Amino acid sequence: MAKTVFHVVGTGTIGEPLIGLLTHFQKELGIDEVTFNKRTPLKTDRSKVVDLVRRGAKLATSRDQFSGFEKLGIKASYDTEEAINRATVVIDCTPSGAGLANKEQYYLKAAQAGGRGYIAQGSEFGFGKMYARGINDETLVPGEDKFIQVVSCNTHNLSALIKLFGTKNNTAPENLLAADFVCMRRANDISQDDDFVASPEVGKHKDDQFGTHHARDAWHLYKTKGWDLQGLFSSALKLNTQFMHIVRFHLRVKEATSVDKLVKAIKEDDRQALTFKKSANQIFSFGRDHGFFGRILNQCIIPHETLQVQGGHDIRGFCFTSQDGNSLLSSVAAGLWAVDPASYEKKIQVLKPYFFEEV
């Protein structure tokens, strides 16, 4: 029987914890080998690569970089193309645009040779079928959906709020009349030195219909279910913080609701969390202390005391985005589905301790 090999491309804010998660739960997830690609040998990254290898992952890089890693005391096990071609599943966590380029250069050919699944992150629009765990699992088609785009962390958040409050837990798309979101984004991750902003910085509305890509991608995500959700719009701004994203939302629904009903819907969905905390630093600290690699895997963390329902039909509130924790969950779920659609639901339950009813 062929080995099940998961290969992660990139060791950044999603790639590094993903490699750690796959190696930590390798046996429970039914994975025989975890490999990862690191493009550049840097002294500042040596400790990270050494520890990932210590955990059991095997390094891949381009052939011309082998000697560079050897000078750092690290031996590569595979070259870049070899690692891709021998992988059952490839999860691409590279910066914007690189995933699409890798698809053209490597993944299309590898898929034809028998690879099961190729997964990219939210910035790679057009890579494959859009996916978010618990939103559109039923739309994945075995043998057909080899290329999957996991939507961004904020799009996960928007989509989960739409599911919870607007579509009556994924059963009534006609209930949502309109939804407007303001994504207040952290400037950069705490692991990054670049792109910090000195003060809040507003973003452009580049899409005439949806505003920013967050609402656009949420629409496309639900479109995989055959739904044409109306009135989705999003705005975005960067805040001078490295902690967490926050979303301010306003949904208008057809059927009258109440705050009590909304809280009940959150409690019934184990991928969402409630909190009495009001600040991003407190929630971030909880994730650092109790999450996996510091990540809370819940899709939304909702301070329910901010929820308001006006006239029975206008829902407003705030929600914290669990950084890239929700993207990690969907990436693992998509990879396991690509290996075996019949067993991925059961295997993914090993991550249940990192989901919280309350943060």
N, C-alpha and C positions, 0 to 999 in steps of 0.2 A: 504493500500500500504506500502511495506517495506521501512524503512528509508535508505537513502543513507549516508553511513558512510565511511569517508576516514581516514585511520590509517597510520601514519608515524612512521617508526621505526628508531630511532636515532635522535639526536639533534645537529649534527655537522654542518659543513660548508654548506651542502645541506639541511639537515633535518630542522634546525632551521628556515631559511628563507622560506622554503616550508610550514612549519606549519603556519607561519605568513601570508603567501600569501593565503593559503586555508581558514584561519579564516577571513581574511580581506574581501575576495570576496566570502564568504560562500553562501550568498543568490544568487548572480549573477551566481555562478557556479552550483547551484541546489544541494548543499550539506546540509544535515540535521545535521550532527555532525562530528566534527574533533577530533580524538584522537591521542595520540602519546606515544611511549614507550621510557622511560629513564631507563637505566639499573642500574646506580649507583647513590646514593644520595650523592652529593658533595656540600660542602658549597660554593665553587667557582661557581657552576652552579645554586645555589638557585635562584638568581635574574632572570636568564634566564627562569627557569621553572615557577616561580611565574608570570612572565609577559606573557608567553604563555597561562597559565591558565586564567589570567585576560582577554586575548583576546578572550577566549571562548573555547579553546582546553581542552580536558580532559586527565589527566595523567594515563598511565598504566605502571606497573612494575611487576617484579616477586613477588610472595606472600611474600617471605622472606625478601623483601626490603621495605615492607609497613611501618614498624616501623621506619626505617631509614629516610624515607621521612617525616613521622609524626614528628620526632625530629627536622626537618628543618622547620616545620610549614606548610607542604604541604600534602594534602590528595590525595591518589591515588583513581581513580574511578574504575579501572579495573585491573585485573592481566594480565600478558603478553598474555597468551593463550586465555583468554576470549576476549580480545580486538581484536585479530587476527580473531577469529572465528565469531565475530559479524560484522566484517568490510565488506563493499561492495568491497572496493579497499584497498590494502595494498601497500605502497610505502616504500621500504627498502632503507635506506640511511646509512647503517652501514659500517664500514671499510672493506677492501678487504677480501673476503672469507666468511664473516659472512652471506651475503645474500644467498649464495649457501647452507650453513649449515641450515639457517632458512627455506629455501625451503623444504629441506628434513625433518626437524623436525616438521614444522608447516603448510607451505603453500599448499603442495600437498593434505593434508587431508582437509584443509579448502576449497580448490577449489572444491573438490569432494562433499562437503557439501553445495555448492551453491555460494561461493565467485566469484565475477566477474573478478577481475584482480589483478595481483601480479607483481610489477614493481621493478626492481633493477637497480643499477647504473653501470657505465662503467667498474668497476673492476671485475664484476661478469660474466666473460666469460662463456657462456654455460647455463646461467640462463633461457633464452627464446629468442624469436625473437628480433633481434636488431632493434632499432628504433631511429630515429631523426626526429623531427617535420619538415614537408615540404620536406623531402627527400624520405621517403618510406611509407607515410600514407596509400596509396592505397593497400599496401600488407597486412595490418592487416585484419584478417579474424574473423568476429564475431562468438563467440562460440568455436573457435579453439585456438586463441592466448590469452590464459589467463595469460601466463607468458611472460613478455616483459623486455628486457634489454635496458635501455636508455644508449646510448654510451657516452663516456667521453667527457668533454668539448673540449679538443683538437681534438678529433675525429669528433665532431660536426663541428669544424672549417675546418678541412681537407675536410670533406664531402661536406660542403657548397661551398668551393672553387672549388671542382671538379664539382659540379652542375652548378655553375655560369659560369666558364670559360672553363671547359673541356667537358661537355656533353650538351652544349647549353640549359641550364635551364632544365635539366632532360629529354631531348628529343632525344639525339643522343649519346649513349655511345661509338659508333665507332669513334667519333671525338677525344677522348682522346687517345693519343699514349703512354704517360708516365707522371708520376707525382712524384716529389721528394720533401719531406718536412723536414725541421729542426724545431723541436718543442723546443723552448727555454722557459723552464718552471720556474715559480716562485718556490722558495725552499719550502715554506709552506704558509698557509693562515695567515693573520694578527691576526686571533683568536688563532693560535697555537703557542706553545712554543718549540715544539720538531721538529727535522729534518731540522733545518736551516743549510745552508752550508756557510762556511767561504769564499769560492771563487767558480767560475764556475766549475761545475763537470759534465763530460761527461758520457753518459749512454752507456750500451752495446747494440749491435745489436744481440738480442737473437733469432730472427726469420730469417732463411736463406733467405726466399723469400721477406719478408716485412720490415726487420730491427727491428722496434719496434711495439708494439701492436697498435699504432695509425693507421698506414697504413693497418695492418691486419684487424682491426675492421672496417675500412672504406670499405675494400673489402667485408667483410661479410655483411655489411649494404646494399651495392648495390647488393650483390648476392641475397638478398630477392626479388629484382625486376627481377631476372633472368639474371642479367648482370655479366659478368666476366671481370672486368676492368683490363687492362694489365699495367704492369710497375709501380705499386704503391710501394713506398719505403719511409720510414721515419726514422729519427734519433732524438735523444732527449738529452738535457742537462739541468741541473739545474743551475739557476743563483742565486746569493746571494741577492735576492729581495723578498718581500712579496706582490708585487703589482699585476702583471698580467703576463700571458703567452703571448709569441709572436711566430708567425710561419713565417718562411721564406720559400717561395714556388717557384717551377719551374715546370710548366706544359708545355708539348709539345702537340700541337693539329694539327689535319689534315687540317682543314679549316682555311685559313688565317684570322687573326683578327687584332685589333688595340686597343690602349689604350682607345680611345673614345668609342668603342664598349663594352669594359670591364666595363667602368664607367656606361654606359647606362644599362648594365645587373645588376649592383649593385643597381642602382636607381629603377629598376623595381621590385626588390625583397624586400618587406618591412621587411623581417627578417634580412637584412644586413644593415650596416651603413657605411657611408663615414666619413673621418675626415681629417682635416689639421694638427692635433696634431701629434707630433712625439715621445712623451715620454709616458711611461706607467703611470707615476704618474699623468699626466694631465688627461688622460682618466679615470683612477681609481677615481680621484677626481670628475670628472663629474658624474660618476656612484654613488658615495657617496652622491652627492648633488641632483641628479635628478632621480635616479633609485629607484626601490622598494627594501627596505632593503639594499640599496646601490648597488643593482645589475642592470646592463644593460642586458635586455633580448635578445638583438640581438645576432645572432649566430656568426657574424664576424664584426669586426670594422677595416675597411681597409683604411690606409693612402694612398689615391689614387695617391699622388705625387711620391710614391715609385714604382708604376706600370711601367713595361717596357715590350714592345713586340719587340723581336729581329727576324728579317727576316719574320715577319708575323705569326710565328708558335711557338716561344718560349716565354712563359709568365713568368715573374718573379716579385716578390714583397714581401712585408711584410704584416702581418695581426695580429691584437691583438685579443686574445681570451677573451671573456667577462666573464672570470673566470667560475663560475658555473651557470651563468644566463641562458645560452642556455640549460643546463641540467634541470634547474627548469622548463622552458617552456615545454620541451618534457615530463617531468614527469607528469605535470598537464594535458597536452594534452592526454597522454596515459591513465591516470586515468579516464578522462571524456569520452574518447572513450570506455573504458571497460564498463562504466555505460550505455552509449547510443551512438552508432556509428552515429546515424542520427542527433544528436544535438550538438556534441562536437565542431564542427567547429564554430558554432554560439556562443556558450558559451565562448570559449577561447578568443573571441574578446574583452572581458572586460579588457584584459591585454595590449591592443593596445597602451594606453598612455605611456607604459614603453618601447616602441620600438622607435628608433630615426633614422631619415633619415641621420642626421649628428651629430656626437659627438664632 
